[in-house]
Amino acid sequence: MSEPKASSVDALERWALFGAEWRVVSLSDEQAVVELCTCTGEPVERWESGDPALISYLRRAQPNRSDN
């Protein structure tokens, strides 16, 4: 697992803009784990981050998650 180097939110938006996918593995108030996947859904990298901006972005992007 790696901590994203650039702005996590910008990186996720670029990832999706290029046709790839990302998915939340776990999300809490303190930490987020996100898988970056190919356009076919195959995981290629996993991020772990405590960045409050990323956690907030993921909560907004995944409003129906009940396990927060």
MIDOSE-1310 file (N, C-alpha, C; in nm, 2 decimals, decimal comma, always signed):
residues 68
msep	+0,08/-0,12/+0,00/+0,00/+0,00/+0,00/+0,09/+0,12/+0,00; +0,04/+0,23/-0,06/+0,12/+0,35/-0,07/+0,03/+0,47/-0,04; +0,10/+0,57/+0,01/+0,03/+0,70/+0,04/+0,05/+0,78/-0,09; -0,06/+0,83/-0,15/-0,05/+0,91/-0,27/+0,04/+1,03/-0,25
kass	+0,12/+1,06/-0,36/+0,22/+1,16/-0,35/+0,16/+1,30/-0,38; +0,08/+1,31/-0,48/+0,02/+1,44/-0,52/-0,11/+1,45/-0,45; -0,19/+1,56/-0,48/-0,32/+1,57/-0,42/-0,40/+1,45/-0,45; -0,44/+1,38/-0,35/-0,52/+1,26/-0,36/-0,65/+1,28/-0,45
vdal	-0,72/+1,38/-0,42/-0,84/+1,41/-0,49/-0,82/+1,43/-0,64; -0,72/+1,52/-0,67/-0,68/+1,54/-0,81/-0,64/+1,42/-0,88; -0,56/+1,33/-0,81/-0,51/+1,21/-0,87/-0,63/+1,11/-0,90; -0,73/+1,10/-0,81/-0,84/+1,02/-0,83/-0,92/+1,07/-0,95
erwa	-0,94/+1,20/-0,95/-1,02/+1,25/-1,06/-0,95/+1,23/-1,20; -0,82/+1,25/-1,20/-0,74/+1,22/-1,33/-0,75/+1,07/-1,36; -0,74/+0,99/-1,26/-0,75/+0,84/-1,29/-0,88/+0,81/-1,36; -0,99/+0,86/-1,31/-1,12/+0,84/-1,37/-1,13/+0,90/-1,51
lfga	-1,08/+1,02/-1,52/-1,08/+1,10/-1,65/-1,02/+1,02/-1,76; -0,91/+0,94/-1,73/-0,84/+0,86/-1,83/-0,91/+0,73/-1,85; -1,03/+0,71/-1,79/-1,11/+0,59/-1,82/-1,09/+0,47/-1,72; -1,00/+0,49/-1,62/-0,98/+0,39/-1,53/-1,08/+0,40/-1,41
ewrv	-1,08/+0,31/-1,32/-1,18/+0,30/-1,21/-1,10/+0,31/-1,08; -1,17/+0,35/-0,97/-1,12/+0,34/-0,84/-1,23/+0,30/-0,75; -1,20/+0,23/-0,64/-1,31/+0,19/-0,55/-1,26/+0,20/-0,41; -1,35/+0,24/-0,32/-1,32/+0,25/-0,18/-1,32/+0,11/-0,12
vsls	-1,21/+0,07/-0,05/-1,20/-0,05/+0,02/-1,25/-0,04/+0,16; -1,20/+0,07/+0,23/-1,25/+0,10/+0,36/-1,24/+0,25/+0,38; -1,33/+0,30/+0,47/-1,34/+0,45/+0,49/-1,39/+0,47/+0,63; -1,31/+0,55/+0,71/-1,34/+0,59/+0,84/-1,31/+0,73/+0,86
deqa	-1,34/+0,79/+0,97/-1,31/+0,93/+1,00/-1,16/+0,96/+1,00; -1,07/+0,85/+1,02/-0,93/+0,87/+1,03/-0,85/+0,82/+0,91; -0,91/+0,73/+0,83/-0,83/+0,67/+0,72/-0,92/+0,62/+0,61; -0,86/+0,63/+0,49/-0,93/+0,58/+0,37/-0,83/+0,48/+0,30
vvel	-0,89/+0,37/+0,24/-0,81/+0,28/+0,16/-0,89/+0,27/+0,03; -0,81/+0,30/-0,08/-0,87/+0,31/-0,21/-0,79/+0,22/-0,31; -0,86/+0,14/-0,39/-0,79/+0,06/-0,49/-0,81/+0,14/-0,62; -0,69/+0,15/-0,69/-0,69/+0,21/-0,83/-0,70/+0,09/-0,92
ctct	-0,79/+0,09/-1,02/-0,81/-0,03/-1,10/-0,81/+0,01/-1,25; -0,78/-0,09/-1,33/-0,78/-0,07/-1,48/-0,93/-0,04/-1,52; -0,95/-0,01/-1,64/-1,08/+0,02/-1,69/-1,17/-0,11/-1,69; -1,10/-0,23/-1,68/-1,17/-0,35/-1,67/-1,20/-0,40/-1,53
gepv	-1,15/-0,31/-1,43/-1,18/-0,34/-1,29/-1,06/-0,41/-1,22; -0,95/-0,44/-1,28/-0,84/-0,52/-1,22/-0,76/-0,42/-1,13; -0,74/-0,45/-1,00/-0,67/-0,36/-0,92/-0,52/-0,36/-0,96; -0,46/-0,23/-0,96/-0,32/-0,22/-0,99/-0,24/-0,15/-0,88
erwe	-0,32/-0,08/-0,79/-0,25/-0,01/-0,68/-0,35/+0,01/-0,57; -0,30/+0,02/-0,45/-0,39/+0,04/-0,33/-0,33/+0,16/-0,26; -0,41/+0,26/-0,23/-0,37/+0,38/-0,15/-0,43/+0,37/-0,01; -0,35/+0,41/+0,09/-0,39/+0,42/+0,22/-0,36/+0,57/+0,26
sgdp	-0,46/+0,64/+0,31/-0,44/+0,78/+0,34/-0,52/+0,83/+0,46; -0,46/+0,92/+0,53/-0,54/+0,99/+0,64/-0,57/+1,13/+0,61; -0,56/+1,17/+0,48/-0,58/+1,30/+0,43/-0,73/+1,34/+0,45; -0,76/+1,44/+0,53/-0,90/+1,47/+0,56/-0,97/+1,52/+0,43
alis	-0,90/+1,58/+0,34/-0,96/+1,62/+0,21/-1,01/+1,50/+0,13; -0,92/+1,40/+0,12/-0,96/+1,28/+0,05/-1,08/+1,21/+0,12; -1,07/+1,19/+0,25/-1,18/+1,13/+0,32/-1,31/+1,20/+0,29; -1,31/+1,33/+0,30/-1,43/+1,41/+0,27/-1,48/+1,39/+0,12
ylrr	-1,39/+1,39/+0,03/-1,42/+1,37/-0,11/-1,48/+1,23/-0,13; -1,43/+1,13/-0,07/-1,48/+0,99/-0,08/-1,62/+0,98/-0,02; -1,64/+1,04/+0,09/-1,77/+1,04/+0,15/-1,88/+1,10/+0,05; -1,84/+1,21/-0,01/-1,93/+1,28/-0,11/-1,95/+1,19/-0,23
aqpn	-1,85/+1,13/-0,27/-1,85/+1,05/-0,40/-1,93/+0,91/-0,37; -1,93/+0,87/-0,25/-2,00/+0,74/-0,21/-2,11/+0,77/-0,11; -2,21/+0,85/-0,14/-2,31/+0,89/-0,04/-2,39/+0,77/+0,02; -2,40/+0,66/-0,05/-2,49/+0,55/+0,00/-2,42/+0,45/+0,08
rsdn	-2,29/+0,47/+0,11/-2,22/+0,38/+0,20/-2,27/+0,38/+0,34; -2,30/+0,27/+0,40/-2,36/+0,27/+0,53/-2,26/+0,22/+0,64; -2,13/+0,18/+0,59/-2,03/+0,13/+0,69/-1,93/+0,24/+0,73; -1,96/+0,37/+0,71/-1,87/+0,47/+0,74/-1,86/+0,49/+0,89
